[in-house]
Every structure is written in structure tokens, then in C-alpha cells.
Amino acid sequence: MTTIRHTTEADIDAVMQMYDHSRSVMRANGNLTQWVGYPTHDDVAADIACGASRIIENQGVPVGTFAVVPGVEPTYGVIAHGRWIDDTTPYATVHRMAAMPGTHGIGDMGLLYAKETFPHLRVDTHAGRPCCHSTTPSMPPTSATTHGA
């Protein structure tokens, strides 16, 4: 059975393993600049402290993680080639999605969970992040938007 819950301090080592694995997948796919020296243990602890970090478990074993951060995301204030569908509705941003090796479907599970919790989401699906492009097509266009290239 797969469940999603808030991340705890006891999960930090597993989350860091997921980030390390996801970094290696990024590098293997030509993304050499994302997540260099980031996210750190302190970033995970901050996400836990504010209640943003989530763990996806399969039969009690952590297999994925993501953060759902409500409120204005400063880095999305200016978009070079595009726009948000709605600039007035409060939203949450999905960040730092990662998985353990051999795990699939974390993106869809995390986004569906986030959509149930926050009706309006923003997700960075930058052109240089092709893994994100395969995640968002299953989401209705009013819930996941595109950060311009």
C-alpha cells in the first residue's frame, strides 16, 4: 500500500538518498546544473519545520519525497517566455521531488496529492528538465503551469 505523509526528522537520511539518486539521474540525462550542492540537510529540515515536506511510502518504506509550499514563490515573479494561467488565485508550489532508485510514478502521486490539498499549483517544468514534462501531462491545465524557458 502506498501512502503519503509529512516528513519527519527520522526521514532525513532517506530523503538525502533520494536527492542523491535524483541528482545522478539528472546528470545522466545531461542536466549538469540543477541541484548542485542543493538541497542540503538544512533545506530538508527547514521543509520539515514549516510542514512542506512529504514522504511517499510503499508498504512503510520511503520511496519518494516532495515539498508543497503554499504562498508566493519569489522566483516565479518574472517568467521569460510564458505566463501563469492565473495570477490572482492563492497557490502552492511543488518543489524538490525525488525518488529512490527503481521507483516510478512519484511525480504523478505527488502532484495528485498536492492537487487534492491545494486547488491551484505551480510547478517548474522548465525546458531543461524533461523529466518534469512527462509528469505534468496527466494534470489538468488549470492546476500545473509552465515556468518559461
HELIX and SHEET records of a PDB file:
HELIX    1   1 GLU A    9  ASP A   11  5                                   3    
HELIX    2   2 ILE A   12  ALA A   28  1                                  17    
HELIX    3   3 HIS A   41  ALA A   49  1                                   9    
HELIX    4   4 PRO A   74  TYR A   76  5                                   3    
HELIX    5   5 ILE A  106  THR A  117  1                                  12    
HELIX    6   6 PRO A  130  HIS A  133  1                                   4    
HELIX    7   7 THR A  136  SER A  138  5                                   3    
SHEET    1   A 5 THR A   2  HIS A   6  0                                        
SHEET    2   A 5 SER A  53  ASN A  58 -1                                        
SHEET    3   A 5 VAL A  61  PRO A  70 -1                                        
SHEET    4   A 5 ALA A  92  ALA A  99 -1                                        
SHEET    5   A 5 LEU A 121  VAL A 123  1                                        
END                                                                             
